[in-house]
Amino acid sequence: MDVDDDCDSLFGSSGSDRGDADAGQCGGVDEQPQVASRQTPPIAGLFFFPALLSREVHDRVLAQVSDCGYFSLDADEDERGSDDTETTGLGDGKDAYDRSPRNQAMLFARLLPCNAVGQADADNKAGTGYDSAEADDPAADAQACSGLPRWAVELIQHLRQTLMAVADDQLPLDVKQLVFPTSGMLSRQLILNLYRGGEGLASHVDLVNRFADGILLCSFGPSGCGTVMELTHASGKVHQLFLPSGSVLLLSREARYEWKHGIPARSIDLVRSADDPGHVEAIARSIRLSITIRSMLPGADIVGE
């Protein structure tokens, strides 16, 4: 098995030492993970785009997020200490799931007029895309996503443009309109999670009484790296899916409500090769940023009343 160790830091030198150290640790040898696939699992309502974000868009978003200073990398290093690597092997040590709150940020926008997020769907279907001048207009941005920073507005605009242009046989029109309806208003919530090496995420279903159907999960990190997401059903069915940097996962309908998703806590993932499915690669995890974009149900954005 090949170990992919060509992983640079996500936000520069402040995270590189820790990310590479965690990715290189491998413990719990008697708890071998399942081999993950790079192909979309047969789950109704789940759509996977392993290279939807170009490297240019990917790197621009990372630079903008870094400039916002959401994550205190240096302070987090001091608090966690060097002994933390003991819990980030192939096992599921509790500490690997209890990540620091410094590694999470939430953003909210009320009443997102969907027709202001990009040009009309007819433009996308005609292959013309949306008006880039509109995306560069701060006034249009403010109208489209009141409360969100500019980088988040631009990311949503880009996702809308790109996903609406996907052929309907790969992403049905009703699913596109579920995430980006052509009329009405949405309140958006974005959650940013920073993962270090072997850290995981407990298996869960996003709150059904707060978030609407149609959830986008975007992965960011060093080129060639990624993480494995585990999807589990009450029937006992389990799918392991490798999420490379630049990928976007869309959860809707059955995939959103009937399947749990989580990230096993381990520092090395076993993944089928993209070139030879019969070959298995051992891919060391590196530092990773996930950005989840969700729509809130009517009234769910109002608290304290």
Backbone hydrogen bonds in HBPLUS format (Angstrom, degrees):
<---DONOR---> <-ACCEPTOR-->    atom                        ^
c    i                          cat <-CA-CA->   ^        H-A-AA   ^      H-
h    n   atom  resd res      DA  || num        DHA   H-A  angle D-A-AA Bond
n    s   type  num  typ     dist DA aas  dist angle  dist       angle   num
A0282-ALA N   A0002-ASP O   2.81 MM 280  5.61 148.2  1.91 145.9 155.7     1
A0015-GLY N   A0012-GLY O   3.25 MM   3  6.20 159.6  2.30 125.6 129.0     2
A0016-SER N   A0013-SER O   3.32 MM   3  5.02 141.1  2.48  92.2 102.9     3
A0019-GLY N   A0015-GLY O   3.00 MM   4  5.95 161.9  2.03 149.6 155.5     4
A0020-ASP N   A0016-SER O   2.99 MM   4  5.98 168.8  2.01 149.3 152.6     5
A0021-ALA N   A0017-ASP O   2.99 MM   4  6.03 149.6  2.08 139.6 148.7     6
A0022-ASP N   A0018-ARG O   2.91 MM   4  6.10 169.7  1.92 158.1 159.6     7
A0023-ALA N   A0019-GLY O   3.03 MM   4  6.13 158.9  2.07 144.2 150.7     8
A0024-GLY N   A0020-ASP O   3.13 MM   4  6.18 132.3  2.37 135.3 145.9     9
A0024-GLY N   A0021-ALA O   3.20 MM   3  5.26 135.1  2.42  95.8 107.8    10
A0025-GLN N   A0022-ASP O   3.18 MM   3  5.42 158.3  2.23 107.3 113.7    11
A0090-LEU N   A0027-GLY O   3.21 MM  63  5.67 162.4  2.24 117.0 121.5    12
A0031-GLU N   A0028-GLY O   2.85 MM   3  5.54 162.3  1.88 131.5 133.2    13
A0036-ALA N   A0270-LEU O   2.77 MM 234  6.12 171.4  1.77 153.0 152.2    14
A0272-ARG N   A0036-ALA O   2.99 MM 236  6.25 163.0  2.02 166.1 166.3    15
A0037-SER N   A0240-GLN O   2.96 MM 203  6.20 170.1  1.97 146.8 143.9    16
A0242-PHE N   A0037-SER O   2.89 MM 205  6.00 170.0  1.90 169.6 169.6    17
A0043-ILE N   A0041-PRO O   2.78 MM   2  5.67 132.5  2.00 112.7  97.3    18
A0046-LEU N   A0043-ILE O   3.14 MM   3  5.65 157.4  2.19 140.1 137.9    19
A0255-ALA N   A0044-ALA O   3.03 MM 211  6.03 128.7  2.30 151.9 166.6    20
A0252-SER N   A0045-GLY O   2.88 MM 207  4.69 133.7  2.10 130.8 142.7    21
A0047-PHE N   A0250-LEU O   3.00 MM 203  5.09 161.0  2.04 147.0 152.1    22
A0250-LEU N   A0047-PHE O   2.80 MM 203  5.09 165.0  1.82 160.3 163.5    23
A0049-PHE N   A0248-VAL O   2.93 MM 199  5.26 162.5  1.96 160.6 165.2    24
A0248-VAL N   A0049-PHE O   2.95 MM 199  5.26 154.4  2.02 137.0 145.2    25
A0053-LEU N   A0246-GLY O   3.01 MM 193  4.78 169.6  2.02 156.3 152.8    26
A0058-HIS N   A0054-SER O   2.81 MM   4  5.96 171.9  1.81 160.3 163.2    27
A0059-ASP N   A0055-ARG O   2.85 MM   4  5.87 169.0  1.86 146.8 149.6    28
A0060-ARG N   A0056-GLU O   3.02 MM   4  6.13 151.8  2.11 142.2 150.4    29
A0061-VAL N   A0057-VAL O   2.98 MM   4  6.22 163.2  2.01 157.6 160.9    30
A0062-LEU N   A0058-HIS O   3.10 MM   4  6.38 163.2  2.13 149.8 154.6    31
A0063-ALA N   A0059-ASP O   2.96 MM   4  6.15 160.1  2.00 147.0 152.0    32
A0064-GLN N   A0060-ARG O   2.97 MM   4  6.19 157.0  2.03 148.7 155.0    33
A0065-VAL N   A0061-VAL O   2.86 MM   4  6.08 162.2  1.89 156.3 161.0    34
A0066-SER N   A0062-LEU O   2.88 MM   4  6.01 158.7  1.92 147.9 154.4    35
A0067-ASP N   A0063-ALA O   3.00 MM   4  6.21 152.2  2.08 142.2 149.2    36
A0068-CYS N   A0064-GLN O   3.22 MM   4  6.48 133.6  2.45 137.6 149.0    37
A0068-CYS N   A0065-VAL O   3.09 MM   3  5.18 133.2  2.31  97.3 110.1    38
A0069-GLY N   A0066-SER O   3.13 MM   3  5.53 150.6  2.23 107.9 116.1    39
A0076-ASP N   A0072-SER O   3.01 MM   4  6.05 154.8  2.07 147.7 155.5    40
A0077-GLU N   A0073-LEU O   3.01 MM   4  6.25 149.1  2.11 147.9 155.6    41
A0078-ASP N   A0074-ASP O   3.27 MM   4  6.62 158.6  2.32 149.9 153.9    42
A0079-GLU N   A0075-ALA O   3.13 MM   4  6.40 155.8  2.19 150.4 156.6    43
A0080-ARG N   A0076-ASP O   3.07 MM   4  6.17 158.8  2.12 151.3 156.0    44
A0081-GLY N   A0077-GLU O   3.15 MM   4  6.19 169.0  2.16 154.3 156.9    45
A0086-GLU N   A0083-ASP O   3.12 MM   3  6.03 170.9  2.13 125.9 128.8    46
A0087-THR N   A0084-ASP O   3.12 MM   3  5.94 164.9  2.15 124.3 127.4    47
A0088-THR N   A0085-THR O   3.34 MM   3  5.37 170.2  2.35 110.3 111.0    48
A0096-ALA N   A0093-GLY O   2.96 MM   3  5.55 142.6  2.11 115.1 125.2    49
A0097-TYR N   A0094-LYS O   2.97 MM   3  5.49 155.4  2.03 114.7 122.4    50
A0098-ASP N   A0094-LYS O   3.11 MM   4  6.40 149.1  2.21 150.1 159.6    51
A0200-GLY N   A0096-ALA O   2.91 MM 104  5.85 162.3  1.94 134.9 139.6    52
A0099-ARG N   A0097-TYR O   2.94 MM   2  5.60 131.6  2.18 105.9  91.4    53
A0103-ASN N   A0100-SER O   2.91 MM   3  5.56 164.4  1.94 118.1 123.3    54
A0104-GLN N   A0101-PRO O   3.23 MM   3  5.47 149.5  2.33 117.2 114.5    55
A0194-LEU N   A0103-ASN O   2.86 MM  91  5.02 164.1  1.88 153.2 153.6    56
A0105-ALA N   A0192-LEU O   2.94 MM  87  5.07 152.8  2.01 141.8 148.6    57
A0192-LEU N   A0105-ALA O   2.75 MM  87  5.07 170.9  1.76 159.6 162.9    58
A0107-LEU N   A0190-LEU O   2.78 MM  83  5.01 162.3  1.81 152.3 155.9    59
A0190-LEU N   A0107-LEU O   2.83 MM  83  5.01 164.4  1.86 143.9 149.2    60
A0109-ALA N   A0188-ARG O   2.93 MM  79  5.07 155.7  1.99 150.4 146.5    61
A0188-ARG N   A0109-ALA O   2.80 MM  79  5.07 129.3  2.05 139.6 153.4    62
A0112-LEU N   A0186-LEU O   2.23 MM  74  4.72 164.3  1.25 145.8 152.8    63
A0186-LEU N   A0112-LEU O   3.09 MM  74  4.72 154.2  2.16 116.2 123.8    64
A0116-ALA N   A0113-PRO O   2.92 MM   3  5.56 161.4  1.95 120.8 125.7    65
A0117-VAL N   A0114-CYS O   3.26 MM   3  5.44 167.3  2.27 108.4 112.3    66
A0123-ASP N   A0120-ALA O   2.97 MM   3  5.55 138.1  2.15 113.0 123.0    67
A0124-ASN N   A0121-ASP O   3.03 MM   3  5.15 115.1  2.47  97.7 113.1    68
A0125-LYS N   A0121-ASP O   2.96 MM   4  6.30 162.8  2.00 158.2 162.7    69
A0126-ALA N   A0122-ALA O   2.97 MM   4  6.09 141.1  2.13 139.0 149.3    70
A0128-THR N   A0123-ASP O   2.89 MM   5  5.26 148.3  1.99 164.8 157.1    71
A0127-GLY N   A0124-ASN O   2.93 MM   3  5.03 152.0  2.01 101.7 110.7    72
A0134-GLU N   A0131-ASP O   3.03 MM   3  5.44 131.2  2.27 106.4 118.2    73
A0136-ASP N   A0132-SER O   3.13 MM   4  6.42 133.1  2.36 140.0 152.1    74
A0136-ASP N   A0133-ALA O   3.17 MM   3  5.09 132.5  2.41  91.9 104.7    75
A0137-ASP N   A0134-GLU O   3.14 MM   3  5.13 161.0  2.18 103.6 109.3    76
A0140-ALA N   A0137-ASP O   3.02 MM   3  5.31 118.4  2.42 104.8 119.4    77
A0141-ASP N   A0137-ASP O   3.02 MM   4  6.34 156.2  2.07 153.9 161.5    78
A0142-ALA N   A0138-PRO O   2.92 MM   4  6.14 159.1  1.96 149.6 154.3    79
A0143-GLN N   A0139-ALA O   3.04 MM   4  6.28 153.3  2.11 144.0 151.1    80
A0144-ALA N   A0140-ALA O   2.86 MM   4  6.02 151.4  1.94 146.0 154.4    81
A0145-CYS N   A0141-ASP O   2.97 MM   4  6.08 166.0  1.99 160.0 161.2    82
A0148-LEU N   A0145-CYS O   3.13 MM   3  5.68 168.4  2.14 134.9 138.6    83
A0152-ALA N   A0149-PRO O   3.09 MM   3  5.52 125.6  2.40 108.5 121.3    84
A0153-VAL N   A0149-PRO O   3.19 MM   4  6.56 157.3  2.25 153.3 160.1    85
A0154-GLU N   A0150-ARG O   2.95 MM   4  6.21 163.9  1.98 155.9 160.0    86
A0155-LEU N   A0151-TRP O   2.98 MM   4  6.17 148.3  2.08 140.0 148.6    87
A0156-ILE N   A0152-ALA O   2.99 MM   4  6.23 163.6  2.02 151.2 154.7    88
A0157-GLN N   A0153-VAL O   2.92 MM   4  6.15 160.6  1.96 150.9 156.9    89
A0158-HIS N   A0154-GLU O   2.90 MM   4  6.08 155.7  1.96 143.6 150.3    90
A0159-LEU N   A0155-LEU O   2.89 MM   4  6.12 161.5  1.92 152.8 157.6    91
A0160-ARG N   A0156-ILE O   2.92 MM   4  6.08 160.6  1.96 150.2 155.6    92
A0161-GLN N   A0157-GLN O   2.98 MM   4  6.19 169.6  1.99 151.5 154.2    93
A0162-THR N   A0158-HIS O   2.90 MM   4  6.04 167.1  1.92 152.7 156.5    94
A0163-LEU N   A0159-LEU O   2.83 MM   4  5.81 169.4  1.84 152.1 155.8    95
A0164-MET N   A0160-ARG O   2.95 MM   4  5.84 159.0  2.00 147.8 154.0    96
A0165-ALA N   A0162-THR O   3.25 MM   3  5.28 135.3  2.46  94.4 106.5    97
A0166-VAL N   A0163-LEU O   3.12 MM   3  5.18 155.4  2.18 101.8 109.3    98
A0170-GLN N   A0167-ALA O   2.94 MM   3  5.44 153.6  2.01 113.9 122.3    99
A0171-LEU N   A0167-ALA O   2.98 MM   4  6.27 147.5  2.09 149.0 159.3   100
A0175-VAL N   A0172-PRO O   3.03 MM   3  5.41 131.1  2.27 105.8 118.5   101
A0176-LYS N   A0172-PRO O   3.10 MM   4  6.51 157.7  2.15 152.2 158.9   102
A0177-GLN N   A0173-LEU O   2.91 MM   4  6.17 163.0  1.94 154.9 159.0   103
A0178-LEU N   A0174-ASP O   3.01 MM   4  6.05 125.2  2.32 125.2 139.0   104
A0179-VAL N   A0175-VAL O   3.20 MM   4  6.53 151.2  2.29 149.1 153.7   105
A0180-PHE N   A0176-LYS O   2.74 MM   4  5.87 160.3  1.78 153.1 160.2   106
A0296-MET N   A0187-SER O   2.72 MM 109  5.37 163.2  1.75 166.5 169.1   107
A0189-GLN N   A0294-ARG O   2.84 MM 105  5.29 153.7  1.91 155.0 156.7   108
A0294-ARG N   A0189-GLN O   2.93 MM 105  5.29 166.4  1.95 158.7 162.9   109
A0191-ILE N   A0292-THR O   3.02 MM 101  5.29 153.8  2.09 142.7 151.1   110
A0292-THR N   A0191-ILE O   2.99 MM 101  5.29 170.2  2.00 153.5 155.2   111
A0193-ASN N   A0290-SER O   3.00 MM  97  5.27 161.0  2.03 148.2 154.2   112
A0290-SER N   A0193-ASN O   2.90 MM  97  5.27 162.2  1.94 152.4 158.4   113
A0195-TYR N   A0288-ARG O   2.73 MM  93  5.07 170.9  1.74 159.1 162.2   114
A0288-ARG N   A0195-TYR O   2.89 MM  93  5.07 158.2  1.93 145.1 149.9   115
A0199-GLU N   A0196-ARG O   3.12 MM   3  5.71 160.3  2.16 131.2 137.4   116
A0201-LEU N   A0263-ILE O   2.86 MM  62  4.70 153.4  1.93 126.7 134.5   117
A0263-ILE N   A0201-LEU O   2.90 MM  62  4.70 154.2  1.97 127.0 135.6   118
A0204-HIS N   A0261-HIS O   3.07 MM  57  5.53 151.3  2.15 125.8 131.1   119
A0261-HIS N   A0204-HIS O   2.91 MM  57  5.53 160.0  1.95 147.7 147.5   120
A0210-ARG N   A0207-LEU O   3.46 MM   3  5.51 162.0  2.50  99.7 104.6   121
A0211-PHE N   A0207-LEU O   3.05 MM   4  5.92 168.2  2.07 150.4 154.2   122
A0297-LEU N   A0210-ARG O   2.90 MM  87  5.60 168.8  1.91 141.7 144.5   123
A0212-ALA N   A0295-SER O   2.75 MM  83  5.42 165.6  1.77 146.2 151.4   124
A0215-ILE N   A0251-LEU O   2.90 MM  36  5.12 154.1  1.97 143.3 151.9   125
A0251-LEU N   A0215-ILE O   2.88 MM  36  5.12 161.8  1.92 149.1 154.7   126
A0216-LEU N   A0293-ILE O   3.08 MM  77  5.11 174.4  2.08 151.7 152.8   127
A0293-ILE N   A0216-LEU O   2.83 MM  77  5.11 159.7  1.87 148.1 155.1   128
A0217-LEU N   A0249-LEU O   2.81 MM  32  5.03 157.0  1.86 151.2 157.8   129
A0249-LEU N   A0217-LEU O   2.86 MM  32  5.03 160.4  1.90 142.5 148.9   130
A0218-CYS N   A0291-ILE O   2.92 MM  73  5.12 166.5  1.93 141.1 145.4   131
A0291-ILE N   A0218-CYS O   2.92 MM  73  5.12 158.8  1.97 143.7 150.5   132
A0219-SER N   A0247-SER O   3.08 MM  28  5.54 161.8  2.11 156.9 158.7   133
A0246-GLY N   A0219-SER O   2.83 MM  27  5.58 167.1  1.85 139.6 142.0   134
A0220-PHE N   A0289-LEU O   2.79 MM  69  5.01 146.1  1.90 161.2 167.9   135
A0289-LEU N   A0220-PHE O   2.91 MM  69  5.01 168.0  1.92 143.3 147.3   136
A0225-CYS N   A0222-PRO O   3.11 MM   3  5.63 160.5  2.15 136.7 138.3   137
A0245-SER N   A0225-CYS O   3.05 MM  20  6.12 146.6  2.17 162.4 154.5   138
A0227-THR N   A0243-LEU O   3.14 MM  16  5.36 151.7  2.23 129.3 135.4   139
A0243-LEU N   A0227-THR O   2.67 MM  16  5.36 177.2  1.67 173.5 172.5   140
A0229-MET N   A0241-LEU O   2.79 MM  12  5.27 166.3  1.81 158.1 155.5   141
A0241-LEU N   A0229-MET O   2.89 MM  12  5.27 172.0  1.89 157.8 160.2   142
A0230-GLU N   A0262-GLY O   2.74 MM  32  5.34 165.5  1.76 156.6 161.0   143
A0262-GLY N   A0230-GLU O   3.03 MM  32  5.34 141.3  2.18 142.3 153.8   144
A0231-LEU N   A0239-HIS O   2.83 MM   8  5.14 170.6  1.84 158.8 162.0   145
A0239-HIS N   A0231-LEU O   2.87 MM   8  5.14 156.1  1.93 148.3 155.9   146
A0232-THR N   A0260-LYS O   2.97 MM  28  5.20 153.0  2.04 135.7 144.5   147
A0260-LYS N   A0232-THR O   2.86 MM  28  5.20 156.3  1.92 161.7 160.1   148
A0233-HIS N   A0237-LYS O   2.94 MM   4  5.26 150.6  2.03 157.5 159.8   149
A0236-GLY N   A0233-HIS O   2.89 MM   3  5.51 165.0  1.92 120.3 125.3   150
A0247-SER N   A0244-PRO O   3.12 MM   3  5.65 146.3  2.24 142.2 140.4   151
A0255-ALA N   A0252-SER O   3.03 MM   3  5.43 119.6  2.41 156.7 143.2   152
A0256-ARG N   A0252-SER O   3.32 MM   4  4.64 147.8  2.43  95.7  99.2   153
A0256-ARG N   A0253-ARG O   3.08 MM   3  5.30 125.7  2.39 101.0 115.1   154
A0257-TYR N   A0253-ARG O   2.98 MM   4  6.19 161.9  2.01 161.7 166.6   155
A0258-GLU N   A0254-GLU O   2.78 MM   4  5.16 158.1  1.83 143.2 149.9   156
A0285-ARG N   A0267-SER O   2.93 MM  18  5.37 172.4  1.93 142.9 145.4   157
A0269-ASP N   A0283-ILE O   2.97 MM  14  5.25 170.1  1.98 143.3 143.6   158
A0283-ILE N   A0269-ASP O   2.81 MM  14  5.25 159.1  1.85 163.8 162.3   159
A0271-VAL N   A0281-GLU O   2.83 MM  10  5.21 164.5  1.85 154.1 159.1   160
A0281-GLU N   A0271-VAL O   2.70 MM  10  5.21 175.8  1.70 160.2 158.7   161
A0273-SER N   A0279-HIS O   2.84 MM   6  5.50 165.1  1.86 160.5 158.6   162
A0279-HIS N   A0276-ASP O   2.75 MM   3  5.44 165.8  1.77 128.5 133.6   163
A0300-ALA N   A0297-LEU O   2.88 MM   3  5.30 163.1  1.91 135.9 140.6   164
A0302-ILE N   A0299-GLY O   3.17 MM   3  5.49 163.4  2.20 112.2 115.2   165
